[in-house]
Amino acid sequence: MNRHLRRALDGDEPGQARDQGDGKPIKSLRALAQAESDCRRCPLYRDATQAVPGEGPSLADFMLVGEQPGDKEDLAGKPFVRPAGRILDSALKDAGIARGDTYVTNAVKHFKHEMRGKRRLHKRPNNHEIERCKIWLEHERDLVKPSTIIALGVTAARSVTGKTVTIAKMRRTPVDLADGTKLVVTVHPSALLRIEDEDDRHAAYGDFVADLKAARIAAETAAGKAAPPKR
């Protein structure tokens, strides 16, 4: 492995992680997945089964960014395979977004957890871990070139924007990122699973779908397929 990439993966030279070990830039999602698998930029790799790369077409209109892999995702090596993934698939369909037009990934690629007996319980990544993993999200953006990013939850929003945001203040209102990409911030679908009251859960799902619809309209407007909605 190229010594500069080794240092980048270890966290000494983050700016050098633009190659895949032979001095060439990372030009494919497969090469990126391998680089993520070799990553040692933070300690989370030590207790995870594997890095979980993003999944989807090499070019996609939408990039959906979650928080981190869960227990099942860590074992499967795929993002959004649990009930939260099924909610996401249903909401995308209801919002008029084709699943094949989306690339799904996480802000942090390794599963952070704590042990309770034999169970591995989710533990939210801290700001340092989010920042150390951000380079891989930037690679994904470079490769996939989405017109619209949907940040699912505060961890994803922080990774994309570089700052702490309040979902209630940002949701359903697309904002422009520095490179012209649209950003829509909403809740993580797993939040809906924690709502016990059926009516409240139904209302929260409707809000989630409305956020995704706002992302769809933003993408269509950017592509010139629809006029901006009247205010």
C-alpha positions in Angstrom: 0.0 0.0 0.0 1.2 3.5 -0.9 2.8 5.0 2.3 0.8 8.3 1.8 -2.5 6.5 1.7 -1.5 4.4 4.7 -0.9 7.6 6.7 -4.2 9.0 5.4 -6.1 5.9 6.5 -4.4 6.1 9.9 -5.3 9.8 10.2 -1.9 11.5 9.8 -2.4 12.9 6.3 -6.1 13.2 5.6 -5.5 15.3 2.5 -3.6 12.4 0.9 -6.5 9.9 0.9 -7.5 10.9 -2.6 -5.7 7.8 -4.0 -6.2 4.1 -3.5 -2.7 3.0 -2.8 -1.1 3.2 -6.2 -1.0 7.0 -6.5 -4.2 7.1 -8.6 -7.4 8.8 -7.5 -10.3 6.8 -6.2 -12.5 6.5 -9.3 -15.0 3.9 -8.4 -17.3 2.9 -5.6 -15.6 -0.4 -5.4 -12.2 1.2 -4.8 -13.8 3.5 -2.3 -15.3 0.5 -0.4 -11.9 -1.0 -0.2 -10.3 2.2 1.1 -13.1 2.4 3.8 -12.4 -1.2 4.8 -8.8 -0.3 5.4 -9.6 2.9 7.3 -8.0 3.5 10.7 -8.8 7.2 11.1 -10.7 6.6 14.3 -10.9 3.6 16.7 -14.4 2.4 15.7 -13.0 -0.2 13.3 -11.6 -2.2 16.3 -15.0 -3.4 17.5 -16.9 -3.5 14.3 -17.3 -6.5 12.1 -16.6 -4.5 8.9 -16.9 -1.2 7.3 -20.3 -0.7 5.7 -20.1 1.1 2.4 -22.8 3.0 0.7 -25.1 1.2 -1.8 -26.7 2.3 -5.0 -26.0 3.4 -8.6 -22.7 5.0 -9.5 -24.6 8.1 -10.5 -27.8 8.9 -8.5 -30.1 11.9 -8.3 -30.5 11.4 -4.5 -28.0 10.6 -1.8 -29.6 9.6 1.5 -27.2 9.8 4.5 -28.0 8.0 7.7 -26.1 8.0 11.0 -24.1 4.7 11.2 -24.6 1.0 10.6 -26.7 -0.8 13.2 -26.0 -4.3 14.5 -27.7 -6.1 11.5 -26.0 -3.8 9.0 -22.7 -4.4 10.6 -23.1 -8.1 10.2 -24.6 -7.9 6.7 -22.2 -5.3 5.3 -25.1 -3.4 3.8 -26.9 -0.2 4.9 -30.6 0.1 6.0 -31.4 -3.6 6.2 -33.5 -3.5 9.4 -37.1 -2.2 9.9 -35.9 1.4 9.5 -34.9 0.4 6.0 -38.3 -0.9 5.2 -39.9 2.4 6.5 -37.5 4.3 4.3 -38.4 2.2 1.2 -42.1 2.8 1.9 -41.7 6.5 2.4 -39.6 6.9 -0.7 -42.4 5.2 -2.7 -45.0 7.4 -1.2 -42.9 10.5 -1.9 -42.6 9.5 -5.6 -38.9 8.8 -5.4 -37.7 5.7 -7.2 -35.5 3.5 -5.0 -33.2 3.0 -8.0 -32.5 6.7 -8.2 -31.1 6.8 -4.6 -27.7 6.1 -3.2 -27.9 5.2 0.5 -25.0 5.5 2.9 -24.1 6.6 6.5 -22.1 9.4 7.9 -20.0 6.9 9.9 -19.0 3.6 8.3 -18.3 1.5 11.4 -20.9 0.4 14.0 -20.3 2.1 17.3 -21.8 0.2 20.2 -21.6 -0.9 23.8 -22.0 -4.3 25.2 -25.0 -5.2 27.5 -24.5 -8.9 28.3 -24.3 -10.5 24.9 -26.1 -7.7 23.1 -24.5 -4.9 21.1 -26.4 -1.7 21.7 -26.2 1.3 19.4 -24.1 4.3 20.7 -24.2 7.6 18.8 -21.0 8.6 17.2 -19.3 11.7 18.7 -18.2 14.8 16.7 -14.6 13.6 16.4 -15.7 10.3 14.9 -18.1 12.1 12.5 -15.3 14.4 11.3 -12.8 11.6 10.9 -15.2 9.7 8.7 -16.3 12.7 6.7 -13.6 12.2 4.0 -15.4 9.1 2.8 -18.7 10.9 2.5 -17.0 13.5 0.4 -15.6 10.8 -1.8 -19.1 9.4 -2.3 -20.4 12.8 -3.2 -17.6 13.2 -5.7 -18.3 9.9 -7.3 -22.1 9.7 -7.2 -22.7 13.4 -8.0 -26.2 13.7 -6.5 -28.3 16.8 -7.2 -30.0 16.4 -3.8 -28.8 15.1 -0.5 -31.3 13.9 2.2 -29.7 14.0 5.7 -31.5 11.5 7.9 -31.0 12.8 11.5 -28.7 15.1 13.3 -25.5 13.1 12.8 -26.0 13.0 9.1 -26.8 16.7 9.0 -23.7 17.5 11.0 -21.5 15.4 8.6 -22.9 17.2 5.5 -23.0 20.7 6.9 -20.1 20.6 9.4 -22.2 22.1 12.1 -24.9 21.1 14.6 -28.4 21.8 13.2 -32.0 21.6 14.5 -34.1 19.3 12.4 -37.3 21.1 13.3 -36.0 24.4 12.0 -34.6 22.9 8.7 -36.9 20.2 7.6 -38.9 20.6 4.4 -36.8 23.6 3.4 -34.1 22.7 0.8 -30.9 24.7 1.2 -28.0 25.1 -1.2 -24.6 23.7 -0.3 -21.4 25.3 -1.4 -21.2 23.2 -4.6 -24.8 23.8 -5.6 -26.2 20.5 -4.3 -29.5 20.8 -2.6 -29.8 19.6 1.0 -33.0 18.5 2.8 -32.8 17.6 6.5 -35.3 15.2 8.1 -35.5 12.6 10.8 -33.9 9.2 10.7 -36.6 6.6 10.0 -35.6 4.7 13.1 -37.1 7.6 15.1 -40.5 6.6 13.8 -40.1 3.1 15.3 -39.7 4.6 18.8 -43.1 6.3 18.7 -45.5 4.2 20.7 -48.8 6.0 20.0 -50.2 4.8 16.7 -51.8 8.2 15.7 -48.6 10.0 16.5 -46.5 7.5 14.6 -48.8 7.9 11.6 -48.5 11.7 11.7 -44.7 11.5 12.0 -44.6 9.2 9.0 -46.7 11.7 7.0 -44.2 14.5 8.0 -41.3 12.2 6.9 -42.9 11.6 3.5 -43.5 15.4 3.1 -39.8 16.0 3.7 -38.9 13.5 1.0 -41.4 15.1 -1.3 -39.7 18.4 -0.7 -36.4 16.8 -1.7 -38.0 15.4 -4.9 -39.4 18.8 -5.9 -36.0 20.4 -5.2 -34.3 17.8 -7.5 -36.9 18.3 -10.2 -36.6 22.1 -10.0 -32.8 21.9 -10.2 -33.1 19.7 -13.3 -35.6 22.0 -14.9 -38.4 19.4 -14.9 -40.7 21.5 -12.7 -41.2 25.2 -11.9 -40.4 26.2 -8.4 -43.5 26.0 -6.2 -45.4 29.3 -5.6 -45.1 30.8 -2.2 
